[in-house]
Amino acid sequence: MTLFNGGTIGYVERAQAEGPTMRKPVTLLILATVALTGCATVSESRLNPFNWFGSSEPDPAAMDVATATVNPLIPARRASIFRSNQPDAFAGTPIADITELLVERRPGGAIIRATGQAERAGPFDVRLIADDSDGDPSTLVLDLRALQQSGPRNAGALARQVTVALWVTDQNLRGIRTITVRGANTARTVRR
């Protein structure tokens, strides 16, 4: 091994003798990157976990259930010394319009996030309340409700906008194919 006079160094000769060793891993890395990027750009791909629930769409058919009346055969609860006069159910009013519905997959479940537009300014204590009156086990129906302060109806859109999120575990999502969030006037639905 000579260092000068046009000679070569030993480790260079060994690397050239063994041949290209990094071509296969680099090629596989590039192919895997292209394949995963393709999964992210195809909006209907079942391989991409971000697309397990698609984008929301307006659902006018869900509004028929929201206008159902109270069952007259179930008596109203009366106050007693053993119970308070507080109602068991949340006393919020439905938000007027549902503008956005997102279902974000997370380890162990999903986050259901709904955005709505109230009729007037001042909604607070916003909740997604499950409604099981539908009876369909493959559909999760949620009502977007809020308590409302008295205020002007002509306030700006930001003063009337509400956003709420609900954590749902994988056990609760088992068998659910459709998630619907209803308001007073509109509803939005996402499907698997």
SEROZA-885063 format. One record per residue: residue in one letter; x, y, z of N, C-alpha, C in turn. Coordinates in nm, 2 decimals. Each point is the difference from the previous one (the first is absolute). Layout:
N
{node A, {X, Y, Z}, {X, Y, Z}, {X, Y, Z}}
...
//
This chain:
192
{node M, {0.08, -0.12, 0.00}, {-0.08, 0.12, 0.00}, {0.09, 0.12, 0.00}}
{node T, {-0.01, 0.08, -0.10}, {0.08, 0.12, -0.01}, {-0.10, 0.12, 0.01}}
{node L, {0.05, 0.10, 0.06}, {-0.08, 0.12, 0.02}, {0.01, 0.10, -0.11}}
{node F, {0.12, 0.00, -0.06}, {0.02, 0.10, -0.11}, {0.04, -0.07, -0.12}}
{node N, {0.03, 0.07, -0.11}, {0.04, -0.06, -0.13}, {-0.11, -0.08, -0.06}}
{node G, {-0.13, 0.05, 0.01}, {-0.11, -0.06, -0.07}, {-0.05, -0.12, 0.07}}
{node G, {0.04, -0.03, 0.12}, {-0.04, -0.12, 0.07}, {-0.14, 0.02, 0.06}}
{node T, {-0.06, -0.11, 0.05}, {-0.13, 0.01, 0.06}, {0.01, -0.04, 0.14}}
{node I, {-0.10, 0.04, 0.07}, {-0.01, -0.04, 0.15}, {-0.08, -0.12, 0.01}}
{node G, {0.03, -0.09, 0.10}, {-0.06, -0.13, 0.01}, {-0.15, 0.00, 0.02}}
{node Y, {-0.06, 0.09, 0.07}, {-0.14, -0.01, 0.03}, {-0.08, 0.04, -0.13}}
{node V, {0.06, 0.08, -0.09}, {-0.07, 0.03, -0.12}, {0.00, -0.12, -0.09}}
{node E, {0.11, -0.07, -0.01}, {0.00, -0.12, -0.08}, {-0.10, -0.11, 0.05}}
{node R, {-0.02, -0.01, 0.13}, {-0.09, -0.09, 0.06}, {-0.14, 0.03, -0.03}}
{node A, {-0.04, 0.13, 0.01}, {-0.13, 0.05, -0.03}, {-0.04, -0.02, -0.15}}
{node Q, {0.10, 0.02, -0.08}, {-0.03, -0.02, -0.15}, {-0.01, -0.15, -0.03}}
{node A, {0.07, -0.09, 0.08}, {0.00, -0.14, -0.03}, {-0.13, -0.06, 0.05}}
{node E, {-0.06, 0.05, 0.11}, {-0.12, -0.06, 0.05}, {-0.13, 0.04, -0.08}}
{node G, {0.01, 0.11, -0.08}, {-0.11, 0.04, -0.08}, {-0.09, 0.10, 0.08}}
{node P, {-0.11, 0.04, -0.07}, {-0.09, 0.10, 0.06}, {-0.09, -0.07, 0.10}}
{node T, {0.01, 0.04, 0.13}, {-0.07, -0.06, 0.11}, {-0.12, 0.09, 0.04}}
{node M, {0.00, 0.13, -0.03}, {-0.11, 0.09, 0.05}, {-0.11, 0.01, -0.11}}
{node R, {0.01, -0.05, -0.11}, {-0.10, 0.02, -0.11}, {-0.13, -0.06, 0.04}}
{node K, {0.00, -0.12, 0.05}, {-0.13, -0.07, 0.04}, {-0.07, 0.07, 0.11}}
{node P, {0.06, 0.03, 0.11}, {-0.07, 0.07, 0.11}, {-0.05, 0.14, -0.05}}
{node V, {0.07, 0.07, -0.07}, {-0.04, 0.13, -0.05}, {-0.11, -0.01, -0.09}}
{node T, {0.00, -0.10, -0.09}, {-0.11, -0.02, -0.10}, {-0.12, -0.04, 0.08}}
{node L, {0.01, -0.09, 0.09}, {-0.12, -0.04, 0.08}, {-0.06, 0.12, 0.08}}
{node L, {0.09, 0.09, 0.05}, {-0.05, 0.11, 0.08}, {-0.07, 0.10, -0.09}}
{node I, {0.05, 0.02, -0.12}, {-0.07, 0.09, -0.10}, {-0.13, -0.06, -0.04}}
{node L, {-0.01, -0.13, -0.03}, {-0.13, -0.06, -0.04}, {-0.10, 0.00, 0.12}}
{node A, {0.04, -0.02, 0.12}, {-0.09, 0.01, 0.11}, {-0.05, 0.14, 0.02}}
{node T, {0.09, 0.10, -0.01}, {-0.05, 0.14, 0.01}, {-0.10, 0.03, -0.10}}
{node V, {0.02, -0.04, -0.13}, {-0.09, 0.03, -0.10}, {-0.14, -0.07, 0.02}}
{node A, {0.01, -0.12, 0.05}, {-0.13, -0.08, 0.03}, {-0.07, 0.07, 0.11}}
{node L, {0.06, 0.04, 0.11}, {-0.07, 0.06, 0.11}, {-0.05, 0.14, -0.04}}
{node T, {0.07, 0.07, -0.08}, {-0.04, 0.13, -0.05}, {-0.13, -0.02, -0.08}}
{node G, {0.00, -0.10, -0.08}, {-0.12, -0.03, -0.08}, {-0.12, -0.03, 0.08}}
{node C, {0.02, -0.07, 0.12}, {-0.11, -0.02, 0.09}, {-0.06, 0.13, 0.06}}
{node A, {0.09, 0.09, 0.03}, {-0.04, 0.13, 0.06}, {-0.08, 0.09, -0.10}}
{node T, {0.04, -0.01, -0.13}, {-0.07, 0.09, -0.10}, {-0.13, -0.06, -0.05}}
{node V, {-0.02, -0.13, 0.01}, {-0.12, -0.06, -0.05}, {-0.10, 0.02, 0.11}}
{node S, {-0.11, 0.07, -0.02}, {-0.09, 0.04, 0.11}, {-0.09, -0.12, 0.03}}
{node E, {-0.02, -0.10, -0.08}, {-0.09, -0.11, 0.02}, {0.08, -0.13, 0.04}}
{node S, {0.13, 0.01, 0.03}, {0.08, -0.12, 0.03}, {-0.03, -0.05, 0.14}}
{node R, {-0.03, -0.13, 0.01}, {-0.02, -0.07, 0.12}, {0.13, -0.03, 0.08}}
{node L, {0.11, 0.02, -0.07}, {0.13, -0.03, 0.06}, {0.04, 0.11, 0.09}}
{node N, {-0.04, 0.12, -0.03}, {0.04, 0.12, 0.07}, {-0.09, 0.01, 0.13}}
{node P, {0.06, 0.00, 0.12}, {-0.08, 0.00, 0.12}, {-0.07, 0.14, 0.02}}
{node F, {0.05, 0.10, -0.07}, {-0.07, 0.13, 0.02}, {-0.13, 0.01, -0.08}}
{node N, {-0.02, -0.10, -0.09}, {-0.12, 0.00, -0.08}, {-0.09, -0.11, 0.04}}
{node W, {0.01, -0.05, 0.12}, {-0.09, -0.11, 0.04}, {-0.14, 0.05, 0.01}}
{node F, {-0.02, 0.12, 0.04}, {-0.13, 0.07, -0.01}, {0.02, 0.11, -0.10}}
{node G, {-0.09, 0.00, -0.10}, {0.02, 0.10, -0.11}, {-0.05, 0.14, 0.04}}
{node S, {-0.01, 0.09, -0.09}, {-0.04, 0.14, 0.03}, {-0.15, 0.00, 0.02}}
{node S, {-0.04, 0.10, 0.08}, {-0.14, 0.01, 0.03}, {-0.08, 0.05, -0.11}}
{node E, {-0.13, -0.03, 0.00}, {-0.09, 0.05, -0.11}, {-0.14, 0.03, 0.07}}
{node P, {-0.07, 0.09, -0.06}, {-0.13, 0.04, 0.06}, {-0.10, -0.12, 0.00}}
{node D, {-0.08, -0.02, 0.10}, {-0.09, -0.11, 0.01}, {-0.14, 0.05, 0.04}}
{node P, {-0.08, 0.04, -0.10}, {-0.14, 0.05, 0.04}, {-0.09, -0.11, 0.06}}
{node A, {0.03, -0.13, -0.03}, {-0.09, -0.10, 0.05}, {0.01, -0.02, 0.15}}
{node A, {0.11, 0.03, 0.06}, {0.02, -0.01, 0.14}, {-0.09, 0.10, 0.08}}
{node M, {-0.04, 0.10, -0.07}, {-0.08, 0.11, 0.07}, {-0.14, -0.05, 0.04}}
{node D, {-0.05, -0.10, -0.06}, {-0.14, -0.05, 0.03}, {0.00, -0.06, 0.14}}
{node V, {0.11, -0.06, 0.05}, {0.00, -0.06, 0.13}, {0.01, 0.12, 0.10}}
{node A, {0.07, 0.11, -0.03}, {0.02, 0.11, 0.09}, {-0.13, 0.07, 0.04}}
{node T, {-0.10, -0.01, -0.09}, {-0.13, 0.07, 0.03}, {-0.10, -0.09, 0.06}}
{node A, {0.04, -0.12, 0.05}, {-0.09, -0.09, 0.07}, {-0.05, 0.06, 0.13}}
{node T, {-0.13, -0.04, 0.04}, {-0.05, 0.05, 0.12}, {0.03, -0.08, 0.12}}
{node V, {-0.02, 0.04, 0.12}, {0.02, -0.07, 0.12}, {-0.11, -0.11, 0.01}}
{node N, {0.04, -0.12, 0.05}, {-0.10, -0.10, 0.02}, {-0.09, 0.03, 0.11}}
{node P, {-0.14, 0.01, -0.03}, {-0.09, 0.04, 0.10}, {-0.03, -0.12, 0.10}}
{node L, {0.04, -0.12, -0.02}, {-0.02, -0.11, 0.09}, {0.09, 0.00, 0.11}}
{node I, {0.11, 0.07, -0.01}, {0.10, 0.01, 0.11}, {-0.03, 0.12, 0.09}}
{node P, {-0.04, -0.03, 0.13}, {-0.04, 0.11, 0.08}, {0.12, 0.10, 0.03}}
{node A, {-0.03, 0.12, 0.03}, {0.10, 0.10, 0.03}, {0.04, -0.02, 0.15}}
{node R, {0.13, 0.02, 0.02}, {0.05, -0.02, 0.13}, {-0.04, 0.11, 0.10}}
{node R, {-0.05, -0.03, 0.11}, {-0.04, 0.10, 0.10}, {0.11, 0.02, 0.11}}
{node A, {0.00, 0.11, 0.06}, {0.10, 0.03, 0.10}, {-0.04, -0.07, 0.13}}
{node S, {0.10, -0.04, 0.07}, {-0.02, -0.06, 0.14}, {0.11, 0.04, 0.09}}
{node I, {-0.01, -0.04, 0.12}, {0.10, 0.04, 0.10}, {0.13, -0.08, -0.03}}
{node F, {-0.02, -0.11, -0.07}, {0.12, -0.09, -0.03}, {0.07, 0.03, -0.13}}
{node R, {-0.06, 0.08, -0.08}, {0.06, 0.04, -0.13}, {-0.01, 0.15, -0.01}}
{node S, {0.10, 0.05, -0.07}, {0.00, 0.15, -0.02}, {-0.09, 0.03, -0.12}}
{node N, {-0.03, 0.12, -0.02}, {-0.08, 0.05, -0.11}, {0.08, 0.01, -0.13}}
{node Q, {0.13, -0.03, 0.00}, {0.08, 0.01, -0.11}, {-0.03, -0.11, -0.10}}
{node P, {-0.02, 0.03, -0.13}, {-0.03, -0.11, -0.10}, {0.13, -0.08, -0.02}}
{node D, {-0.03, -0.13, -0.03}, {0.11, -0.09, -0.02}, {0.08, 0.03, -0.13}}
{node A, {-0.08, 0.04, -0.10}, {0.06, 0.02, -0.13}, {0.06, 0.14, -0.02}}
{node F, {0.09, 0.02, -0.09}, {0.06, 0.13, -0.02}, {-0.11, 0.09, -0.07}}
{node A, {-0.02, 0.12, 0.06}, {-0.11, 0.09, -0.05}, {0.04, 0.09, -0.11}}
{node G, {0.11, -0.03, -0.07}, {0.04, 0.09, -0.11}, {-0.09, 0.00, -0.12}}
{node T, {0.00, 0.10, -0.08}, {-0.08, 0.01, -0.12}, {0.09, -0.04, -0.12}}
{node P, {-0.06, -0.06, -0.10}, {0.08, -0.04, -0.12}, {0.06, 0.12, -0.07}}
{node I, {0.13, -0.01, -0.04}, {0.06, 0.10, -0.08}, {-0.06, 0.00, -0.14}}
{node A, {-0.02, 0.12, -0.06}, {-0.08, 0.01, -0.12}, {0.06, -0.08, -0.12}}
{node D, {0.13, 0.03, -0.04}, {0.05, -0.06, -0.11}, {0.14, -0.07, 0.03}}
{node I, {0.02, -0.12, -0.05}, {0.12, -0.07, 0.01}, {0.08, 0.03, -0.12}}
{node T, {0.12, 0.06, 0.02}, {0.08, 0.04, -0.12}, {0.12, -0.09, -0.03}}
{node E, {0.04, -0.08, 0.10}, {0.12, -0.08, -0.02}, {-0.01, -0.12, 0.09}}
{node L, {0.04, -0.12, -0.05}, {0.01, -0.12, 0.08}, {0.13, -0.07, -0.04}}
{node L, {0.09, -0.03, 0.10}, {0.12, -0.07, -0.02}, {0.01, -0.12, 0.10}}
{node V, {0.05, -0.11, -0.05}, {0.03, -0.11, 0.09}, {0.15, -0.03, -0.02}}
{node E, {0.07, 0.02, 0.11}, {0.15, -0.02, -0.01}, {0.03, -0.13, 0.08}}
{node R, {0.06, -0.09, -0.07}, {0.05, -0.13, 0.06}, {0.11, 0.03, 0.10}}
{node R, {0.00, -0.06, 0.11}, {0.11, 0.01, 0.10}, {0.02, -0.14, 0.06}}
{node P, {0.11, -0.03, 0.06}, {0.02, -0.13, 0.06}, {-0.10, -0.02, 0.11}}
{node G, {-0.08, -0.11, -0.01}, {-0.10, -0.03, 0.10}, {-0.13, 0.05, -0.03}}
{node G, {-0.02, 0.07, -0.11}, {-0.14, 0.06, -0.03}, {0.01, 0.10, -0.11}}
{node A, {-0.09, 0.10, 0.02}, {-0.01, 0.11, -0.10}, {-0.06, 0.12, 0.07}}
{node I, {0.04, 0.12, -0.06}, {-0.06, 0.13, 0.05}, {-0.10, 0.05, -0.10}}
{node I, {-0.12, 0.02, 0.04}, {-0.10, 0.05, -0.08}, {-0.01, 0.15, 0.03}}
{node R, {0.03, 0.08, -0.11}, {0.00, 0.15, 0.02}, {-0.11, 0.06, -0.09}}
{node A, {-0.09, 0.07, 0.06}, {-0.11, 0.07, -0.07}, {0.01, 0.15, 0.02}}
{node T, {-0.03, 0.07, -0.11}, {-0.01, 0.14, 0.01}, {-0.14, 0.04, -0.05}}
{node G, {-0.06, 0.10, 0.07}, {-0.13, 0.04, -0.04}, {-0.02, 0.15, 0.02}}
{node Q, {-0.11, 0.05, -0.06}, {-0.03, 0.14, 0.00}, {-0.13, 0.02, 0.08}}
{node A, {0.00, 0.07, 0.12}, {-0.12, 0.03, 0.07}, {-0.08, 0.11, -0.06}}
{node E, {-0.13, 0.00, 0.04}, {-0.09, 0.11, -0.05}, {0.04, 0.14, 0.05}}
{node R, {0.05, 0.00, 0.12}, {0.04, 0.13, 0.06}, {0.13, -0.01, 0.08}}
{node A, {0.06, 0.11, 0.03}, {0.12, 0.00, 0.07}, {-0.01, -0.05, 0.15}}
{node G, {0.10, -0.05, 0.05}, {0.01, -0.04, 0.14}, {-0.03, -0.15, 0.03}}
{node P, {0.02, -0.09, -0.08}, {-0.01, -0.14, 0.04}, {0.11, -0.04, 0.09}}
{node F, {-0.03, -0.09, 0.10}, {0.11, -0.05, 0.09}, {-0.04, -0.14, 0.04}}
{node D, {0.09, -0.07, 0.07}, {-0.02, -0.13, 0.05}, {-0.05, -0.09, -0.12}}
{node V, {0.08, -0.01, -0.10}, {-0.04, -0.07, -0.12}, {0.03, -0.15, 0.02}}
{node R, {-0.09, -0.09, -0.05}, {0.02, -0.14, 0.02}, {-0.06, -0.08, -0.12}}
{node L, {0.06, -0.11, -0.02}, {-0.05, -0.10, -0.09}, {-0.07, -0.11, 0.08}}
{node I, {-0.13, -0.01, -0.02}, {-0.09, -0.09, 0.08}, {-0.04, -0.11, -0.09}}
{node A, {0.03, -0.13, 0.04}, {-0.04, -0.11, -0.08}, {-0.15, -0.02, 0.01}}
{node D, {-0.05, -0.04, -0.12}, {-0.14, -0.03, -0.01}, {-0.02, -0.14, -0.06}}
{node D, {-0.05, -0.09, 0.09}, {-0.02, -0.14, -0.03}, {-0.14, -0.03, -0.05}}
{node S, {-0.08, 0.10, -0.03}, {-0.14, -0.03, -0.04}, {-0.01, -0.06, -0.14}}
{node D, {0.11, 0.02, -0.08}, {0.00, -0.06, -0.13}, {-0.01, -0.15, -0.01}}
{node G, {0.07, -0.07, 0.09}, {-0.01, -0.14, 0.01}, {0.10, -0.07, -0.09}}
{node D, {0.07, 0.07, -0.09}, {0.09, -0.06, -0.10}, {0.14, -0.02, 0.07}}
{node P, {0.04, -0.12, 0.03}, {0.13, -0.02, 0.07}, {0.12, 0.04, -0.08}}
{node S, {-0.01, 0.02, -0.13}, {0.12, 0.03, -0.08}, {0.01, 0.16, -0.02}}
{node T, {-0.09, 0.07, 0.06}, {0.00, 0.15, -0.01}, {0.01, 0.06, 0.14}}
{node L, {0.09, 0.10, 0.01}, {0.01, 0.08, 0.12}, {-0.05, 0.13, -0.03}}
{node V, {-0.11, 0.04, 0.07}, {-0.07, 0.13, -0.02}, {0.03, 0.09, 0.12}}
{node L, {0.05, 0.12, -0.03}, {0.03, 0.09, 0.11}, {-0.07, 0.13, -0.03}}
{node D, {-0.05, 0.06, 0.11}, {-0.07, 0.13, -0.01}, {0.10, 0.11, 0.05}}
{node L, {0.02, 0.11, -0.08}, {0.09, 0.11, 0.05}, {-0.09, 0.10, 0.07}}
{node R, {0.02, 0.01, 0.13}, {-0.08, 0.08, 0.09}, {0.08, 0.10, 0.08}}
{node A, {-0.06, 0.11, 0.04}, {0.07, 0.10, 0.08}, {-0.10, 0.08, 0.08}}
{node L, {0.05, 0.05, 0.11}, {-0.08, 0.09, 0.08}, {0.02, 0.14, -0.07}}
{node Q, {-0.10, 0.08, 0.01}, {0.00, 0.13, -0.08}, {-0.03, 0.12, 0.09}}
{node Q, {0.09, 0.10, -0.01}, {-0.02, 0.12, 0.07}, {-0.10, 0.09, -0.08}}
{node S, {-0.07, 0.08, 0.06}, {-0.09, 0.09, -0.08}, {0.09, 0.11, -0.06}}
{node G, {-0.02, 0.02, -0.12}, {0.08, 0.10, -0.07}, {-0.06, 0.03, -0.14}}
{node P, {0.07, 0.09, -0.07}, {-0.05, 0.04, -0.14}, {0.01, -0.12, -0.10}}
{node R, {-0.09, -0.01, -0.09}, {0.01, -0.10, -0.10}, {0.09, 0.04, -0.12}}
{node N, {0.02, 0.13, -0.02}, {0.08, 0.04, -0.11}, {0.15, 0.02, 0.03}}
{node A, {0.05, -0.07, 0.10}, {0.14, 0.01, 0.03}, {0.08, -0.07, -0.12}}
{node G, {0.13, 0.03, 0.00}, {0.09, -0.06, -0.10}, {0.01, -0.15, 0.00}}
{node A, {0.05, -0.06, -0.10}, {0.01, -0.15, -0.01}, {0.09, -0.06, 0.10}}
{node L, {0.11, 0.07, 0.03}, {0.09, -0.05, 0.10}, {-0.06, -0.01, 0.14}}
{node A, {-0.09, 0.10, 0.03}, {-0.06, 0.00, 0.14}, {-0.10, -0.12, 0.01}}
{node R, {-0.05, -0.05, -0.11}, {-0.10, -0.11, 0.00}, {0.06, -0.13, -0.03}}
{node Q, {0.13, -0.01, -0.04}, {0.06, -0.13, -0.03}, {0.05, -0.08, 0.12}}
{node V, {-0.03, -0.13, 0.01}, {0.04, -0.08, 0.11}, {0.07, -0.13, -0.06}}
{node T, {0.09, -0.05, 0.07}, {0.07, -0.12, -0.03}, {0.01, -0.09, 0.12}}
{node V, {-0.03, -0.13, -0.01}, {0.01, -0.09, 0.11}, {0.06, -0.13, -0.05}}
{node A, {0.07, -0.07, 0.09}, {0.06, -0.13, -0.04}, {-0.05, -0.10, 0.11}}
{node L, {0.00, -0.13, -0.05}, {-0.04, -0.11, 0.08}, {0.09, -0.12, -0.02}}
{node W, {0.06, -0.05, 0.10}, {0.08, -0.12, -0.01}, {-0.09, -0.13, 0.00}}
{node V, {0.02, -0.08, -0.09}, {-0.07, -0.13, -0.01}, {0.10, -0.11, -0.01}}
{node T, {-0.01, -0.10, 0.08}, {0.10, -0.11, 0.00}, {-0.03, -0.10, -0.11}}
{node D, {0.10, -0.08, -0.03}, {-0.01, -0.10, -0.10}, {-0.11, -0.10, 0.03}}
{node Q, {-0.02, -0.03, 0.13}, {-0.11, -0.09, 0.04}, {-0.14, 0.06, -0.04}}
{node N, {-0.01, 0.13, 0.03}, {-0.13, 0.07, -0.04}, {-0.02, 0.01, -0.15}}
{node L, {0.11, 0.01, -0.07}, {-0.01, 0.01, -0.15}, {-0.01, -0.13, -0.07}}
{node R, {0.01, -0.11, 0.07}, {-0.01, -0.14, -0.06}, {-0.14, -0.01, -0.06}}
{node G, {-0.01, -0.03, -0.13}, {-0.12, -0.02, -0.07}, {-0.06, 0.13, -0.05}}
{node I, {0.05, 0.12, 0.03}, {-0.05, 0.13, -0.05}, {0.05, 0.02, -0.14}}
{node R, {-0.09, 0.02, -0.09}, {0.04, 0.03, -0.14}, {-0.03, 0.15, -0.04}}
{node T, {-0.09, 0.06, 0.08}, {-0.05, 0.14, -0.04}, {0.00, 0.08, 0.13}}
{node I, {0.05, 0.12, 0.00}, {-0.01, 0.10, 0.11}, {-0.08, 0.12, -0.05}}
{node T, {-0.10, 0.04, 0.07}, {-0.08, 0.11, -0.04}, {-0.01, 0.10, 0.11}}
{node V, {0.02, 0.13, -0.03}, {-0.01, 0.10, 0.10}, {-0.12, 0.09, -0.05}}
{node R, {-0.10, 0.02, 0.09}, {-0.12, 0.08, -0.04}, {0.00, 0.13, 0.08}}
{node G, {-0.06, 0.10, -0.07}, {-0.03, 0.13, 0.06}, {-0.15, 0.02, -0.02}}
{node A, {-0.04, 0.12, 0.02}, {-0.14, 0.03, -0.01}, {-0.05, 0.00, -0.15}}
{node N, {0.09, 0.06, -0.09}, {-0.04, 0.01, -0.14}, {0.07, -0.10, -0.09}}
{node T, {0.13, -0.03, 0.03}, {0.08, -0.09, -0.09}, {0.06, -0.11, 0.08}}
{node A, {0.06, -0.09, -0.07}, {0.08, -0.12, 0.05}, {0.11, -0.03, -0.09}}
{node R, {0.10, -0.05, 0.05}, {0.12, -0.05, -0.08}, {0.03, -0.14, 0.04}}
{node T, {0.04, -0.08, -0.11}, {0.03, -0.14, 0.02}, {0.13, -0.04, -0.06}}
{node V, {0.07, -0.09, 0.07}, {0.12, -0.06, -0.05}, {-0.02, -0.15, 0.00}}
{node R, {0.06, -0.07, -0.10}, {-0.01, -0.14, -0.02}, {0.13, -0.07, -0.01}}
{node R, {0.01, -0.12, 0.04}, {0.13, -0.08, -0.01}, {0.01, -0.05, -0.14}}
//
